[in-house]
């Protein structure tokens, strides 16, 4: 069993993880805005936060897809 498989087995229920990821995504929005407004806005830190936000968005989309049943029309 690979490390990723172990991590997936230990993760909380998808709905709980989805909620946590959405909250973290919102928190990153606020952190990015605060950095932009600060006198010495650290561009490198802003880029890192934006990258993390994209990773979270991808994970949120993946979880939403997994939780939504496939409907064959």
QUITAPE-V441855 format. One record per backbone hydrogen bond with DSSP energy under -1.0 kcal/mol. CO is the residue of the C=O (numbers start at 1). NH is the residue of the N-H. If there is no record, write none. Layout:
# QUITAPE-V441855
CO_NH ; CO_NH
This chain:
# QUITAPE-V441855
2_6 ; 3_7 ; 4_8 ; 5_9 ; 6_10 ; 13_17 ; 14_18 ; 15_19 ; 16_20 ; 17_21 ; 18_22 ; 19_23 ; 20_24 ; 21_25 ; 22_26 ; 23_27 ; 24_28 ; 25_29 ; 26_30 ; 27_31 ; 28_32 ; 29_33 ; 30_34 ; 31_35 ; 32_36 ; 33_37 ; 34_38 ; 41_43 ; 42_46 ; 43_47 ; 44_48 ; 45_49 ; 46_50 ; 47_51 ; 48_52 ; 49_53 ; 50_54 ; 51_55 ; 52_56 ; 53_57 ; 54_58 ; 55_59 ; 56_60 ; 57_61 ; 58_62 ; 59_63 ; 60_64 ; 61_65 ; 62_66 ; 63_67 ; 64_68
